Amino acid sequence: MPDLNDGESVEMQGSGARPYVLKNTGGVYSCTCPAWRNQSLPIEKRTCKHLRSLRGDEAEKGRTGGELPSRVKQQKNSAAPPLLLAEKWDNATDLADWWISEKLDGVRAYWDGRQFLSRQGNLYHAPEWFLEGLPEVPLDGELWMDRKSFQRTVSIVRRQDKSDHWKDIRYLVFDAPQCDGDFETRLEFLADCLPGRKKKGIFADVHKHERCRNLEHLQNKLAQVEQLGGEGLMLRKPNSHYHVGRSSTLLKVKTFHDTDAVVIGHQAGRGKHKGKMGALEIELEDGTRLKVGTGFSDKQRAAPPETGSVITLRYQELSDGGVPRFPSFVRERDDVKPSVEKAKSKKKTSAAVPADISSGPQNARYFEFVEGKSRKFWELSVDGTDVTVRFGRIGSQGQSKVKSFDDEDAAQAHAEKMIDKKTGQGYTEPSRG
């Protein structure tokens, strides 16, 4: 086998666009590939597939003084991986020339070159045949099955038996965190890393991106994805770099729906809204009742829409039980005649509604985690600037915590961040119908 003398170096083409440099310095062999750089071993004990290819397995085994595992032993609990997180589109930023991709309804997974990690650093126990052929470089992507299959996907990837159910999963890669350069360079890098991945038995592929031409193109693409059952879109700023943490260079875009509702009551405000209206109790046309506590100005809280009046609210989507998620007040309908008598009749029948529905937060998001002997629930609701979390063992009342914020936008952002965290930990949202 060829070898390197002290001080010599050689280039070897790897999975990236640029060749890697292999070098011998005083008997210490090194490689510029991420797999060699990111090892926690002493530098004289490190190896990689490029050094093994150059010198041979036996030579590397003798040099490092031990066996050469095909992959580093999987960790049970690692530190949270360094991920780029998205902001919400403000409906004002010009997204022309940004990169569009579908927002996948799957499980975010960081490939560190050896194993899959969740956003919290938990290990996904993928079978060896699923990992076959993945490069020894960090990748950022999604373990995905199909649209509207989130809960099924979670149930598969959180198993520890490395079952054949993984054959239904694909790893769609949308970034290369440690690749130098802008997003366009990283896309080219991914194309080199994952060539021909659509072959039988290969489960990884590069997620499709396209340039956004204008607002009309964005709206048409969003409508197309949502009609197919997709969640929405992700927009990547051109020439942007991979920044760890939440960044405005990555935006998520979802459609917000409008609907009308009748005001059937008022809830007193707390904190900064004490002495004013905190939330409106409303009823939709189909009889669904909920509360809406965001979107109001201080003036509107001081003189809220009267009982029986009609308002328009905006929401992201419906829960499995048909309740609007994250509703926000838009305006009072001046063109619709208030129906005080109708509102009174609704109030009279409220006693017939089960207590856990009529008295609880109607806009709450409810999640469960069931694994082995663990059976837990977690519920979140937003009331103006207050975010309330209720949690505990399924079947119990649990305990509640309330956190107040300076404004409603901050409360909403905190709520969405907490939901992202919980779903990343394996909590799923069952039907509450």
C-alpha positions in Angstrom: 0.0 0.0 0.0 1.2 3.6 -0.6 2.2 5.6 2.4 3.4 9.1 3.2 6.8 10.0 4.5 7.2 12.5 7.3 6.2 16.0 6.0 4.5 14.6 2.8 0.9 15.2 1.9 -1.5 14.1 -0.8 -5.0 15.1 -2.0 -7.8 12.7 -2.2 -11.3 13.4 -3.6 -14.0 12.7 -1.1 -17.7 13.4 -1.0 -17.3 17.1 -1.1 -16.5 19.4 -4.1 -13.0 20.1 -2.9 -10.4 17.3 -2.4 -9.3 16.5 1.2 -5.6 16.8 2.2 -4.0 13.8 3.9 -0.7 14.5 5.7 2.0 12.8 7.8 3.6 15.1 10.4 6.1 13.3 12.7 4.1 10.1 12.4 0.8 11.8 13.1 -1.5 11.2 10.2 -4.3 13.8 9.6 -7.0 14.5 7.1 -8.9 17.7 6.4 -12.3 15.9 6.2 -14.9 16.7 8.9 -14.9 13.0 10.0 -11.3 13.3 11.1 -11.5 16.8 12.5 -14.6 16.2 14.7 -13.4 13.2 16.6 -12.9 13.5 20.3 -9.9 11.1 20.3 -6.3 12.3 20.6 -5.0 13.4 17.1 -2.5 10.4 17.0 -5.4 8.0 17.5 -7.7 9.5 14.8 -8.4 7.9 11.5 -11.0 8.1 8.7 -12.0 6.3 5.6 -9.6 8.3 3.5 -6.6 7.4 5.5 -7.7 3.8 5.6 -8.1 3.9 1.8 -4.6 5.3 1.4 -2.7 3.1 3.9 -4.9 0.1 4.3 -7.0 -1.1 7.3 -4.1 -3.1 8.9 -1.7 -0.3 8.7 -4.2 2.1 10.4 -5.1 -0.5 12.9 -1.5 -0.9 13.9 -0.9 2.9 14.0 -3.9 3.7 16.2 -3.4 0.6 18.4 -7.0 -0.6 18.3 -9.9 -1.9 16.2 -11.3 0.3 13.5 -15.1 0.5 14.1 -17.1 1.2 11.0 -18.9 3.8 13.0 -18.2 5.4 16.3 -20.3 3.8 19.1 -23.7 5.5 19.3 -24.4 7.8 22.1 -27.5 7.7 24.2 -27.5 11.3 25.2 -25.5 13.9 23.3 -25.4 17.6 23.4 -28.0 19.3 21.3 -26.6 19.6 17.7 -25.8 23.1 16.3 -28.9 23.7 14.1 -30.1 26.6 12.1 -33.7 27.5 13.2 -36.3 29.4 11.2 -38.2 32.6 11.9 -41.7 33.3 10.8 -42.2 35.4 7.6 -43.5 38.8 8.5 -45.5 39.1 5.3 -43.4 42.1 4.4 -39.9 40.9 3.5 -39.5 40.6 -0.3 -38.8 37.0 -1.0 -37.9 37.3 -4.7 -34.9 35.2 -5.6 -35.0 33.3 -2.2 -34.8 29.5 -2.3 -38.2 27.7 -1.9 -38.6 24.2 -0.5 -41.6 22.4 1.0 -41.9 22.5 4.8 -41.7 18.8 5.6 -44.1 17.3 8.2 -41.4 14.9 9.5 -38.8 14.7 12.2 -35.7 17.0 12.2 -32.6 14.9 12.2 -28.9 16.0 12.4 -26.5 13.5 10.9 -23.1 14.1 12.6 -21.3 11.8 10.2 -22.0 8.7 12.3 -25.5 8.8 13.7 -28.8 10.7 13.7 -29.5 13.1 16.5 -32.7 14.9 17.4 -32.8 18.7 18.1 -32.3 17.9 21.8 -29.4 15.5 21.1 -31.3 12.3 21.5 -30.2 9.3 19.4 -32.4 7.9 16.6 -31.6 4.2 16.3 -31.6 3.8 12.6 -30.7 0.3 11.2 -27.2 0.0 9.7 -28.7 -0.7 6.2 -30.5 2.7 6.4 -27.2 4.5 7.2 -25.3 2.7 4.4 -23.6 5.1 2.1 -24.2 8.3 4.1 -21.1 10.5 4.0 -18.9 11.1 7.1 -19.9 14.8 7.1 -22.6 16.6 9.1 -25.9 16.9 7.4 -29.1 18.7 8.3 -32.4 17.2 7.2 -35.7 15.5 7.9 -36.7 11.9 8.5 -39.9 11.9 6.5 -42.5 9.4 5.4 -45.3 11.3 3.6 -47.5 14.3 4.0 -49.9 14.0 7.0 -47.9 11.1 8.4 -46.1 12.9 11.3 -47.3 10.7 14.1 -46.5 7.5 12.2 -43.0 8.8 11.4 -42.4 9.6 15.1 -43.5 6.2 16.2 -41.0 4.6 13.8 -37.9 6.7 14.4 -38.2 6.7 18.2 -38.2 2.9 18.3 -34.9 1.3 19.5 -35.3 -2.1 17.8 -34.0 -0.9 14.4 -37.0 -2.4 12.7 -37.9 -2.9 9.1 -40.4 -0.1 9.4 -37.5 2.3 8.6 -38.0 1.2 5.0 -40.9 3.6 4.8 -38.7 6.5 5.9 -36.5 8.7 3.8 -33.8 11.2 4.9 -34.3 14.4 2.9 -31.3 16.6 3.3 -31.6 20.4 3.0 -28.2 21.7 4.3 -24.6 20.9 5.2 -23.8 22.7 8.4 -20.0 22.5 8.3 -19.5 23.1 4.6 -17.8 26.4 4.0 -19.5 28.9 1.7 -23.0 30.3 1.0 -26.2 28.3 0.6 -25.6 27.9 -3.2 -22.2 26.4 -2.5 -23.7 24.1 0.1 -26.4 22.9 -2.3 -23.6 21.9 -4.8 -21.8 20.2 -2.0 -24.9 18.1 -1.1 -25.3 17.2 -4.8 -21.8 15.8 -4.7 -22.3 14.1 -1.3 -25.5 12.4 -2.3 -25.2 11.4 -5.9 -27.7 8.9 -7.3 -29.5 8.5 -4.0 -32.8 7.5 -5.8 -31.4 4.0 -6.5 -33.1 1.0 -4.8 -32.0 0.5 -1.3 -30.8 4.1 -0.8 -32.8 6.1 1.6 -31.2 9.6 1.5 -31.8 12.4 -1.0 -31.3 16.1 -1.4 -34.5 18.1 -0.7 -35.7 20.0 -3.7 -35.2 23.7 -3.9 -36.2 26.3 -6.5 -35.9 30.1 -6.8 -38.8 32.2 -5.8 -39.7 34.5 -8.8 -42.1 36.9 -7.1 -45.0 37.0 -4.6 -47.4 35.4 -7.0 -45.1 32.5 -7.5 -44.8 32.1 -3.7 -48.6 32.2 -3.2 -49.2 29.7 -6.0 -46.5 27.3 -4.7 -47.9 27.6 -1.1 -51.4 26.8 -2.4 -50.1 23.8 -4.4 -48.3 22.4 -1.4 -51.1 22.8 1.0 -53.6 21.4 -1.5 -51.5 18.2 -1.5 -51.6 18.1 2.3 -48.2 19.8 3.0 -47.5 22.0 5.9 -46.2 25.1 4.1 -42.9 26.4 2.7 -39.4 27.2 3.9 -37.6 30.2 2.3 -33.8 30.4 2.4 -32.0 33.7 1.7 -29.6 33.6 -1.2 -25.9 33.8 -0.5 -26.6 33.1 3.2 -24.4 31.2 5.6 -25.3 28.5 8.1 -25.9 30.3 11.4 -26.6 28.3 14.6 -29.8 29.3 16.3 -32.8 31.2 15.0 -32.1 33.3 12.0 -34.0 35.6 9.6 -32.1 34.0 6.7 -34.5 31.0 7.0 -38.2 31.7 7.1 -41.3 29.5 7.4 -44.4 30.5 5.5 -47.8 29.1 6.2 -51.3 30.1 5.1 -53.5 31.9 7.7 -57.2 31.3 7.3 -59.9 33.8 8.2 -63.4 32.9 9.6 -66.2 34.7 11.4 -67.5 34.0 14.9 -70.1 35.4 17.3 -69.0 36.9 20.6 -70.7 35.1 23.5 -68.7 36.5 26.4 -65.7 38.4 27.8 -62.8 37.2 30.0 -61.2 39.6 32.4 -57.6 40.5 31.7 -54.7 39.9 34.0 -51.3 41.4 34.4 -50.9 44.5 32.1 -54.5 44.0 30.9 -56.0 44.0 34.4 -59.2 46.0 34.4 -59.6 45.5 30.6 -60.8 42.6 28.4 -58.3 39.7 28.4 -60.0 37.5 25.8 -63.2 37.1 23.9 -65.3 34.0 24.3 -66.6 33.2 20.8 -68.5 30.5 18.9 -68.0 29.5 15.3 -70.8 28.7 12.9 -70.5 24.9 13.5 -70.9 25.4 17.3 -67.2 25.2 18.2 -66.3 27.4 21.1 -63.0 28.9 21.9 -61.3 32.0 23.3 -59.3 34.5 21.4 -56.9 36.8 23.3 -54.4 38.1 20.8 -54.6 40.7 18.1 -56.3 43.5 20.2 -55.1 47.0 20.7 -55.3 48.6 24.1 -58.2 50.7 22.9 -60.1 47.6 21.7 -59.4 45.9 25.1 -60.9 48.9 26.9 -64.0 48.8 24.7 -64.2 45.3 23.3 -66.8 44.0 20.8 -70.2 43.5 22.5 -71.8 40.2 23.2 -73.7 39.1 20.1 -71.5 41.0 17.7 -69.6 39.2 14.9 -65.8 39.3 14.6 -63.3 38.0 12.1 -60.4 35.9 13.4 -57.3 34.5 11.8 -55.7 31.2 12.5 -53.0 28.9 11.1 -54.9 25.6 10.9 -57.5 23.4 12.5 -56.6 20.9 15.2 -57.7 17.2 14.8 -60.7 18.2 16.9 -61.6 21.0 14.5 -60.5 23.9 16.8 -58.6 26.8 15.2 -54.9 26.8 16.3 -53.4 30.1 17.5 -56.5 32.3 16.7 -55.9 36.0 16.5 -58.5 38.8 16.4 -58.6 40.7 13.0 -61.6 43.1 13.2 -65.2 43.5 14.2 -67.7 43.0 11.4 -69.6 46.3 11.1 -71.4 45.1 8.1 -73.2 42.3 10.0 -76.0 43.1 12.4 -75.3 41.9 16.0 -77.5 39.1 17.3 -77.8 39.7 21.0 -80.7 37.2 21.4 -78.6 34.5 19.6 -75.7 35.1 22.0 -78.0 34.9 25.0 -79.4 31.6 23.8 -75.9 30.3 23.4 -75.1 31.3 26.9 -78.2 29.5 28.3 -77.1 26.2 26.7 -73.5 26.4 27.9 -74.4 24.4 31.0 -75.0 21.4 28.8 -71.4 21.5 27.5 -69.1 19.1 29.3 -67.1 20.9 32.0 -63.7 20.0 30.6 -64.6 21.8 27.4 -66.6 24.8 28.5 -64.3 25.8 31.4 -60.9 24.9 29.9 -58.9 26.9 27.4 -60.6 26.4 24.0 -57.5 27.3 22.0 -55.2 24.9 24.0 -52.8 22.6 22.2 -52.7 19.1 23.8 -49.9 16.6 23.4 -49.2 13.1 24.8 -46.0 11.1 25.3 -46.5 7.3 25.7 -43.5 5.0 25.8 -43.0 2.0 28.0 -44.2 2.9 31.5 -44.2 6.6 30.7 -47.6 8.1 30.0 -47.5 11.9 30.2 -49.5 14.8 28.8 -48.5 18.4 28.1 -51.0 21.2 27.2 -50.3 24.8 26.2 -52.7 27.8 25.8 -52.1 31.5 25.0 -54.3 34.1 26.6 -53.1 37.6 25.5 -49.6 38.0 26.9 -49.9 34.9 29.2 -48.7 31.5 28.2 -50.1 28.7 30.4 -48.7 25.2 30.4 -50.4 22.2 32.1 -48.6 18.9 32.4 -48.5 15.7 34.3 -49.4 12.0 34.1 -52.3 11.1 31.7 -55.5 10.8 33.7 -54.4 13.3 36.4 -55.2 17.0 36.6 -51.4 17.7 36.5 -49.9 21.0 37.5 -50.0 24.4 35.7 -47.5 27.2 35.2 -48.1 30.6 33.8 -45.5 32.9 32.2 -46.3 36.5 31.2 -44.6 38.5 28.4 -44.4 42.2 27.6 -46.4 41.8 24.4 -48.6 39.2 22.5 -46.1 38.6 19.8 -43.5 37.5 22.4 -46.0 35.2 24.0 -46.9 33.7 20.7 -43.3 33.2 19.7 -42.5 31.5 23.1 -45.5 29.2 22.7 -44.4 28.0 19.2 -40.9 27.5 20.5 -42.1 25.3 23.3 -44.3 23.3 21.0 -41.3 22.7 18.6 -39.3 21.5 21.6 -42.0 19.1 22.8 -42.7 17.6 19.4 -38.9 17.2 19.0 -38.9 15.2 22.3 -41.5 12.8 20.9 -44.8 14.3 22.2 -47.6 13.9 19.6 -51.0 15.7 19.3 -53.8 13.1 19.3 -57.3 13.8 18.1 -59.5 15.5 20.6 -62.7 15.0 18.7 
